Every structure is written in C-alpha cells, then in structure tokens.
Amino acid sequence: MRQYNKILAAAALAATALTAVTGVAMAQTVLRLDEVPVGELDPAKASDYADSVLMFNVYDTLVIPNQGKPGYQPHLAESWETEGNTFTFKLRQGVTFESGNPLTAEDVVFSFERTKALGQGLSYLFEKIESAEAVDAQTVKFTLTEAYAPFVASLVRLPIVDSKLVKENLGEGEGEFGDWGQAYLSADSAGTGAYTVSSHNPQSETVMEKNANYFLGVPDVAPDTVRYRYGLEAATVRTLIAQGEHDISSQWLPPEVLGALAKEGAQLLTERSAGALYIKLNTTKAPFDDPNCRLAVANAFDYASAIKMVAITADAAQGSPSSGAIPVGMLGSNPADTVLERNLDKAKEYLAQCKYNPADYTIDLSWIAEVPVEERYALLMQANFGELGFKSNIVKMPWALFSEAVTKPENTPHVSQLFVNAVTGDPDTLLYGMYHSSAAGTWQSPEYLNDPQVDQLLEAGRTAATEEARVEAYANLNARLMEIAPSIYAYDRQSVFAASNRVKVPTLTDPAKFYALDGMNLTFRNMEMTGQ
C-alpha cells in the first residue's frame, strides 16, 4: 500500500513538472465580456443584443450573412433551390448537436414549429411560412403563403434546436409537446454551435465552453471559456478593463467612459449597425401633419452636432453621418458621401410654405428615460426648432409609458426618438414596421404615416423577383421618405466596444470579415486570445 502511494506521488510530481513545462500551451484562455441584462438563452425568444450573441454562438442557422459584402451563404444548409413560393434546402452531412445527435430535416421542422407555437422573440419574421416539411433526412422544404423576397434573410433568425433532446425534456403544458421545452432551454443549450453552455444565470452571467465537435472546427486561438456578464456598472467595467480582469465592454458605455478607456490603452472596436437613430414626427398632429413643416425641422436639425454628442475620440463615435432614410451600405441607401447637413435657409423656405404659424404651437419633445443620450438630442432640437419660432416642452417618458402612449395618435408626442435596427440585416425588417400604414400604433411607428406610395414601394421591396428590382424599390422608397420627411434621420448607429489587448476581433477590425448583422461580429470562434 505504501509502495502504491509512492507511485501515485511520483506520478503527481511528474504531472506537475509536465504542466510547468507546457503551461503556456495547455493554459485555458478565458474571454470576459458584458452586456446589459437580461440574457435570454431560449433561441425562440431571442430578440435583444445579448440574446443574439448567445444565439449566434450556441446555435446555428441554415444560412448566415456573407462577410464583407451583401447577401447570404449556406451554413447548416449546403445549398438551396427556389421554385415559386417554395424553398428547398439540402443540409450538410456530418453535423451533430452537442448531445451527439445528428442534425436532420426533422430538427429544422421542429425548430420552426416551436418558434411559431411560442410566438415570441422574432417569430413574426416567419408569418408567411405556410408549412415546413422534411422531404427526407437531409432535405427540408418551406412553402410560403405568398412571394416574400426577404425570406432567406429571415432564416438568420431561425436557430436550429436538437428536437430529440428537447422532446426528452418537455415540461407541462397543453398539446403534444407541452411547454415545448421552454423550462429546459431557459437554462440549458441544445445546439450545434461552436460553444456550449456550462451555466446560465440570466441576471448575472452565462458561462460557455468550446464545442470540440463543432462541424467547422474552432481554432486553437479562440477562447476556451467565455464568461458573458450582465448588468455591470460603467465604473465597474472601466476598473476591470484597466486591471486586466475584463476583455470587451458592452456597447452601452457612455462616450466619455469609452474615451477614458481608450486613453488608458484599451482598443475601441466598432460594429457598424444595421440601423439608425430615427427622430419620429407625429404626422397626425398639427403642425407635423403638414409635410412642409416636417421638412422645415428636418433641415433645421444640426446633424453634425448630433454626432459630436456621441463622439469618443477623433476616430471613433457611436454614430456616423446619415445619407437618408436607409443606413449607408444597405439595399437602396444613398452613397456615404451624400451626408445630411443642417440648412437653416432651406428650413425657413419650407416653413414659409407651411400652413401653420410656429408661434401658435408648443411641441412635445419626448425622450426615453432608459436611454439618457436622448435627453441631449431633445435639448438640441429645442434649440434648433426654437430658431424657427417653435416653443417646446421636453418630456421624459419611461419605455413602458411611451410604448403605451403611441398606441393612439392623440396620445403620441409630436416628436419621439428611437434607435431601430434591421434584425436580419435586410431593409424590410427595418422599414416595413416603421412606415407601412398597417404598422401605425406600434412602438416603431409613432409617425402614423399613411402614404400610398410608401406602402406600394414597401410591398415592391418584399415581392420583387430580383435583387436589382429590390434595390430600385428601396432607392425609390428612400427618395420618397426624404421628400415627405416623416422622420429626421439623425445618424446611422454604430456600436463601440472598449476591449483589452488580450483579445483580437477580426470581424470588428477587418472590413472584409465584417458581418452586416448586429451581434454576429461577437462570434467567439472568430476571436483570438493573445495572452498579453
């Protein structure tokens, strides 16, 4: 027995020595980053930024955006064919879920039906799918109710879950599938993704580990473990990064904190957003039911000062100049060099054509209480519009109050401010919900716009048979929206993250590797831990 213990001790000493010699090669790398709460792990409920980051790392989709250029490429699918309103996808061979179960067409069908049944998150993107059918083990066919050009783009928001594993973990509920595995998937993962979840607390932290069996492989330089933290205070994040105990901040740090971190040696990483800051004008209330009055304030707005308010350094800002209603680089957008600028003389010309006297009206300038930067823009508008003779009240509105108020035009403020993104990267998911007359009364559409030409162009963008026809439809839509000004297009939004020098994120530093989809650039398998 003593001899056996000696052998064990010798083996332990040898293992310790080996670890000391090879410690650099064997060291486990840990990436630490944060977002605002709450992190939703169930992929059928994912909608916010933190949810999206979790989804893109733990689950996969049939297609993903191209890197560095428009369009979409196969991912879990290896190819697809289109015939009328039918889309048929061939799945990759050899893909397995983290459980070891093979990916099949039945998993795709179940994932769609689960998303539709729960009706949460971004499930509205799939309203035009009449049916999903497993033709065979590796072939799935979607049939749409009508022509819908953005369908392939919408699939970047249909993560595929392990149907066999979920069915083994159903909770109580009505119907064959009970709760559809909601209780299970709120705390556990069931994907094919490059990372698996080892623990999840939506109020504090999700911990993820590399998936050794990922079908594309995960590079050795990618982080072995990821700690995704929620709800850290800005001061805490600044201290942790300065002390080398945090790697990537959230995008929501105030500009002055990001600037201070940059001065202390942190990297600034920029994700060009598929969205913008839209200052929305209630077209049902005087004076903004007159397009000339809307054009007057749109020309009076100080676009350059708006961007300065979110400037971080001379080279980085949380916004870039707007060229129109559609963010630069998206289908139908104007060139980046045709930026919008303040023109007070033109503003006064439009005001002279307006049927209202500005002195007769007091405008309510609202801002969302949970987004403090909007107060700065309310003050800027108060000054800009005052030069035209408008009086104004600045109204702070909590999100719950705002979203309730805008359900009726008479309760909707004259001016609202919203950051709106294209959740698939396609302009349909940015513009239809804001400007189609059927969207009036939703949080995205406090303009209450009712313009037949806008409706026709939005429908054309959805149904056009070719990419060229879609570009033409959205370019014409852009021109029409600029002509009638239901909104002021303040700036195209950019997300800026402070990062330690321990991590490299090529998708946020190399334009050729950039994904035009919010959150996808924080795919951990594309990152490199430098060990500095």
BELPE-V369576 format. One record per residue. N is the residue number from 0. RES is the residue in one small letter. PSI is psi in whole degrees, 0 to 359 (NA if undefined). OMEGA is omega in whole degrees, -180 to 180 (* if undefined). D_FIRST is the distance of its C-alpha to the first C-alpha in Angstrom with 2 decimals. Layout:
N	RES	PSI	OMEGA	D_FIRST
N	RES	PSI	OMEGA	D_FIRST
This chain:
0	m	316	179	0.00
1	r	319	180	3.80
2	q	321	179	5.36
3	y	318	178	5.00
4	n	322	179	6.31
5	k	319	179	8.67
6	i	317	178	9.88
7	l	318	-180	10.64
8	a	317	179	12.37
9	a	319	179	14.29
10	a	320	180	15.37
11	a	318	179	16.56
12	l	321	179	18.50
13	a	319	179	20.03
14	a	321	179	21.11
15	t	317	180	22.64
16	a	319	179	24.49
17	l	318	179	25.76
18	t	320	179	27.02
19	a	321	-178	28.81
20	v	319	-174	30.50
21	t	18	-173	31.53
22	g	321	-178	31.99
23	v	317	-178	35.71
24	a	327	-174	35.38
25	m	352	-176	32.63
26	a	135	176	34.16
27	q	125	180	35.27
28	t	142	-178	38.97
29	v	125	175	40.42
30	l	130	179	44.12
31	r	125	179	45.59
32	l	170	-176	49.10
33	d	161	174	51.18
34	e	167	176	54.06
35	v	154	178	56.08
36	p	156	10	54.82
37	v	148	177	54.33
38	g	114	179	52.18
39	e	117	-176	52.96
40	l	331	-180	50.22
41	d	116	-173	52.05
42	p	336	179	53.87
43	a	349	180	56.84
44	k	356	-175	57.54
45	a	133	177	57.09
46	s	326	-176	60.26
47	d	179	-175	59.66
48	y	311	-180	58.31
49	a	318	178	54.76
50	d	318	-177	54.70
51	s	318	179	55.92
52	v	316	176	53.24
53	l	313	-176	50.56
54	m	313	-176	52.36
55	f	339	-179	52.85
56	n	330	-175	49.18
57	v	332	-178	47.53
58	y	165	175	50.20
59	d	164	-180	52.54
60	t	166	-179	56.16
61	l	323	180	58.32
62	v	161	172	60.09
63	i	161	177	59.70
64	p	151	170	62.32
65	n	154	176	63.06
66	q	129	174	61.91
67	g	6	180	64.77
68	k	163	-180	67.54
69	p	166	174	68.91
70	g	181	-173	67.89
71	y	152	-178	64.79
72	q	158	177	62.46
73	p	149	178	60.25
74	h	274	171	56.64
75	l	332	171	55.01
76	a	150	173	58.25
77	e	343	178	59.01
78	s	167	172	62.76
79	w	158	179	65.42
80	e	150	-180	69.00
81	t	134	174	71.81
82	e	106	-176	74.72
83	g	236	180	76.97
84	n	21	-179	74.88
85	t	133	178	71.91
86	f	123	-178	68.83
87	t	124	-176	66.40
88	f	133	171	62.98
89	k	128	-178	60.71
90	l	152	173	57.02
91	r	147	173	54.60
92	q	148	170	52.36
93	g	11	177	48.58
94	v	132	178	48.34
95	t	153	172	45.57
96	f	170	-180	44.95
97	e	337	178	41.73
98	s	343	-173	40.72
99	g	348	177	41.08
100	n	140	179	44.31
101	p	147	174	47.09
102	l	131	176	50.23
103	t	170	178	53.26
104	a	329	178	56.85
105	e	327	177	56.03
106	d	322	179	53.90
107	v	314	179	56.96
108	v	313	180	59.24
109	f	318	-179	56.91
110	s	318	177	56.55
111	f	311	-177	60.35
112	e	325	178	60.93
113	r	314	179	58.34
114	t	316	-180	59.97
115	k	318	-178	63.39
116	a	319	-179	62.35
117	l	325	176	60.84
118	g	32	-179	63.86
119	q	185	177	62.18
120	g	235	-178	61.42
121	l	30	-177	63.50
122	s	337	-179	64.17
123	y	340	179	67.90
124	l	341	-173	67.52
125	f	20	-178	67.18
126	e	335	-177	70.18
127	k	6	175	72.07
128	i	117	179	69.49
129	e	322	-179	70.98
130	s	155	171	68.03
131	a	131	-173	64.79
132	e	134	173	64.05
133	a	104	-180	61.22
134	v	316	170	63.27
135	d	188	-173	60.18
136	a	333	-175	56.48
137	q	12	-176	57.25
138	t	130	178	60.76
139	v	139	-178	61.95
140	k	127	174	65.61
141	f	134	175	67.07
142	t	126	-178	70.66
143	l	157	179	72.53
144	t	336	-179	75.43
145	e	171	179	77.49
146	a	133	-180	77.38
147	y	95	-174	74.89
148	a	325	-179	74.41
149	p	13	-175	71.43
150	f	312	-178	69.31
151	v	319	178	66.96
152	a	323	-178	66.52
153	s	337	-177	65.63
154	l	348	174	62.62
155	v	351	178	60.72
156	r	22	174	60.38
157	l	80	178	59.07
158	p	143	-175	55.27
159	i	125	-179	53.69
160	v	158	179	51.05
161	d	98	-173	48.62
162	s	323	-179	50.74
163	k	315	-180	48.11
164	l	318	-180	45.56
165	v	318	-180	48.30
166	k	335	176	49.56
167	e	351	-176	46.11
168	n	41	179	46.28
169	l	141	174	49.85
170	g	182	-179	50.82
171	e	147	179	53.73
172	g	176	-178	57.21
173	e	152	175	60.32
174	g	181	-174	60.59
175	e	324	-173	58.25
176	f	16	174	55.87
177	g	240	-180	55.82
178	d	10	-179	55.05
179	w	27	177	54.48
180	g	20	-177	50.94
181	q	315	-180	52.20
182	a	318	-179	49.54
183	y	310	-175	46.78
184	l	354	174	48.31
185	s	347	-178	49.02
186	a	344	-177	45.31
187	d	158	179	43.78
188	s	155	-179	44.87
189	a	52	-174	45.83
190	g	183	174	47.25
191	t	5	-168	47.08
192	g	171	-178	47.20
193	a	345	179	45.48
194	y	149	177	43.53
195	t	154	-178	41.83
196	v	125	176	41.69
197	s	334	172	38.37
198	s	152	-177	40.12
199	h	120	170	43.75
200	n	107	-172	45.67
201	p	347	179	49.36
202	q	344	-175	50.20
203	s	310	-172	47.66
204	e	143	168	45.61
205	t	131	179	44.59
206	v	130	-178	41.45
207	m	151	179	41.44
208	e	154	176	39.12
209	k	142	173	40.05
210	n	106	-176	40.46
211	a	341	-177	38.72
212	n	18	-178	40.87
213	y	135	-170	44.24
214	f	337	176	46.92
215	l	355	-176	48.42
216	g	150	176	45.15
217	v	120	-176	44.36
218	p	150	179	44.60
219	d	328	-176	41.64
220	v	348	177	43.84
221	a	154	-179	44.42
222	p	139	177	42.46
223	d	321	-180	39.04
224	t	143	177	39.44
225	v	130	176	42.74
226	r	107	-177	43.34
227	y	107	-171	46.86
228	r	151	-178	48.01
229	y	140	168	51.03
230	g	23	177	53.65
231	l	141	176	52.85
232	e	152	-179	55.77
233	a	319	-179	57.57
234	a	323	179	56.81
235	t	315	180	53.09
236	v	317	-180	53.08
237	r	315	-179	55.01
238	t	316	-178	52.56
239	l	317	179	49.47
240	i	317	180	50.98
241	a	329	-178	52.11
242	q	3	180	48.61
243	g	23	-177	47.01
244	e	13	179	45.36
245	h	150	-172	47.56
246	d	319	-179	48.88
247	i	125	179	51.85
248	s	169	170	54.19
249	s	170	178	56.12
250	q	356	-170	59.68
251	w	8	177	61.09
252	l	141	176	60.80
253	p	149	-179	64.25
254	p	322	-177	65.92
255	e	328	178	65.85
256	v	317	176	62.05
257	l	318	179	61.58
258	g	319	179	64.00
259	a	320	178	62.16
260	l	322	178	58.84
261	a	320	178	60.60
262	k	332	-180	61.89
263	e	4	174	58.37
264	g	1	179	57.25
265	a	152	171	56.20
266	q	153	168	57.25
267	l	119	-179	59.80
268	l	133	-175	59.26
269	t	129	173	62.19
270	e	114	178	62.31
271	r	116	-173	65.87
272	s	152	173	66.24
273	a	49	-178	68.03
274	g	189	-173	70.11
275	a	170	169	72.34
276	l	115	179	73.74
277	y	122	174	76.63
278	i	110	-165	79.20
279	k	132	-176	80.74
280	l	128	-179	84.37
281	n	106	-174	85.52
282	t	1	180	88.26
283	t	349	-176	89.67
284	k	139	171	90.67
285	a	141	6	93.50
286	p	1	-171	93.59
287	f	9	168	90.84
288	d	352	175	92.43
289	d	117	-178	94.68
290	p	333	178	92.97
291	n	325	178	95.12
292	c	323	177	93.65
293	r	317	179	90.13
294	l	328	178	90.96
295	a	311	-178	92.41
296	v	329	178	89.17
297	a	324	178	87.09
298	n	337	179	89.14
299	a	340	-177	89.08
300	f	137	-177	85.28
301	d	89	-176	83.84
302	y	319	-178	81.20
303	a	319	179	80.42
304	s	326	179	79.74
305	a	319	179	77.50
306	i	324	178	75.15
307	k	331	-179	75.31
308	m	341	177	73.97
309	v	18	176	70.69
310	a	143	-179	70.60
311	i	307	173	67.41
312	t	184	178	68.22
313	a	338	-175	71.06
314	d	357	-175	69.11
315	a	139	177	67.34
316	a	160	179	68.60
317	q	16	176	67.66
318	g	155	175	70.81
319	s	157	-174	72.94
320	p	136	177	76.70
321	s	145	174	77.88
322	s	2	-180	80.30
323	g	200	-176	81.13
324	a	336	-178	79.87
325	i	127	-178	77.17
326	p	146	-179	74.44
327	v	134	177	74.75
328	g	346	179	73.07
329	m	158	178	73.24
330	l	127	176	75.62
331	g	359	-178	79.16
332	s	157	173	78.50
333	n	159	178	81.00
334	p	152	-177	80.17
335	a	335	-177	78.10
336	d	1	177	81.06
337	t	59	-172	83.35
338	v	150	177	81.90
339	l	140	-178	83.51
340	e	153	176	85.33
341	r	135	178	87.28
342	n	91	-174	91.03
343	l	327	178	93.00
344	d	315	179	96.37
345	k	324	178	95.36
346	a	317	180	93.90
347	k	329	176	97.31
348	e	316	177	99.04
349	y	321	-179	96.96
350	l	325	179	97.50
351	a	336	180	101.25
352	q	354	-180	100.98
353	c	143	-177	98.97
354	k	355	-177	101.01
355	y	149	173	99.41
356	n	119	-176	100.13
357	p	332	-179	96.81
358	a	345	-177	98.30
359	d	359	-173	98.49
360	y	141	172	94.75
361	t	120	-174	91.64
362	i	135	173	88.52
363	d	117	178	85.15
364	l	103	-175	82.45
365	s	155	170	79.12
366	w	150	-175	75.60
367	i	125	-174	72.23
368	a	327	-178	70.64
369	e	356	-179	67.10
370	v	81	-171	68.26
371	p	331	-179	69.63
372	v	335	-179	70.84
373	e	335	177	73.51
374	e	324	179	75.24
375	r	320	-179	76.01
376	y	329	175	77.77
377	a	317	178	79.70
378	l	321	178	81.07
379	l	315	179	81.86
380	m	322	179	83.76
381	q	318	178	85.60
382	a	314	-178	86.92
383	n	313	-177	87.65
384	f	333	177	89.41
385	g	331	178	91.28
386	e	343	176	93.06
387	l	358	179	94.59
388	g	4	179	95.75
389	f	136	168	93.03
390	k	154	-178	91.82
391	s	152	172	88.25
392	n	136	175	85.69
393	i	124	-173	82.00
394	v	117	176	80.00
395	k	125	-176	76.26
396	m	118	171	74.82
397	p	151	-175	71.27
398	w	318	-178	70.09
399	a	320	179	70.36
400	l	317	-179	73.96
401	f	310	-176	74.87
402	s	332	176	73.51
403	e	318	-177	75.48
404	a	321	-174	78.66
405	v	0	176	78.94
406	t	347	177	79.22
407	k	131	-176	82.92
408	p	325	-178	85.14
409	e	337	178	87.05
410	n	352	-177	83.87
411	t	132	179	82.49
412	p	160	174	83.05
413	h	320	-176	85.48
414	v	129	176	82.64
415	s	158	178	78.93
416	q	130	-180	76.11
417	l	138	167	73.25
418	f	120	-177	70.61
419	v	135	-179	70.58
420	n	155	171	68.40
421	a	107	-170	68.57
422	v	345	175	65.33
423	t	357	-174	65.35
424	g	352	-179	67.05
425	d	140	-177	70.19
426	p	337	178	73.40
427	d	318	-177	73.92
428	t	356	174	71.04
429	l	316	-166	72.52
430	l	326	-176	76.23
431	y	316	-179	76.85
432	g	348	177	75.30
433	m	319	-166	77.37
434	y	349	176	80.78
435	h	141	-176	81.43
436	s	332	-180	83.82
437	s	345	-178	81.52
438	a	352	-177	78.83
439	a	136	179	81.09
440	g	359	173	79.64
441	t	167	-177	76.00
442	w	332	-179	74.13
443	q	343	-169	74.54
444	s	54	177	78.27
445	p	1	173	80.04
446	e	331	-174	82.87
447	y	42	-178	84.14
448	l	137	175	85.55
449	n	88	-177	87.79
450	d	112	-176	89.08
451	p	325	-180	89.90
452	q	320	177	89.50
453	v	315	179	86.02
454	d	316	-178	85.05
455	q	319	-179	86.46
456	l	324	176	84.56
457	l	319	178	81.27
458	e	322	179	81.78
459	a	321	178	82.67
460	g	331	180	79.41
461	r	331	-170	77.56
462	t	353	-177	79.52
463	a	141	-174	80.55
464	a	340	-178	79.73
465	t	160	177	78.91
466	e	321	-180	77.13
467	e	320	180	80.45
468	a	325	177	82.17
469	r	317	178	79.44
470	v	316	180	79.80
471	e	317	-180	83.55
472	a	315	-177	83.18
473	y	329	175	80.86
474	a	318	177	82.99
475	n	323	176	86.02
476	l	316	178	84.10
477	n	313	-180	83.12
478	a	319	-180	86.79
479	r	318	179	87.93
480	l	323	176	85.46
481	m	329	-178	86.61
482	e	324	-175	90.20
483	i	350	171	89.85
484	a	62	172	87.08
485	p	344	-180	85.30
486	s	162	167	82.62
487	i	125	-175	82.30
488	y	86	-166	79.72
489	a	305	176	78.29
490	y	158	173	75.58
491	d	134	-175	72.92
492	r	144	172	69.57
493	q	140	174	66.67
494	s	130	179	63.15
495	v	129	-179	61.85
496	f	139	169	58.21
497	a	138	-177	56.87
498	a	148	175	53.73
499	s	170	178	51.33
500	n	8	176	51.14
501	r	348	-174	47.57
502	v	142	172	49.01
503	k	137	-179	51.69
504	v	84	-176	53.60
505	p	328	-180	55.81
506	t	343	178	57.43
507	l	4	179	58.91
508	t	341	-180	59.90
509	d	110	-178	61.07
510	p	331	-179	64.06
511	a	345	-178	63.30
512	k	5	-175	59.99
513	f	133	171	61.38
514	y	128	-180	61.25
515	a	55	180	64.40
516	l	119	-176	62.53
517	d	129	176	61.37
518	g	332	-177	57.61
519	m	338	178	56.78
520	n	351	173	56.67
521	l	39	172	53.53
522	t	121	-169	51.57
523	f	332	-179	48.23
524	r	343	178	47.63
525	n	359	-177	50.69
526	m	163	179	49.42
527	e	126	175	47.68
528	m	119	-173	45.25
529	t	339	-179	46.04
530	g	9	179	43.33
531	q	NA	*	46.00
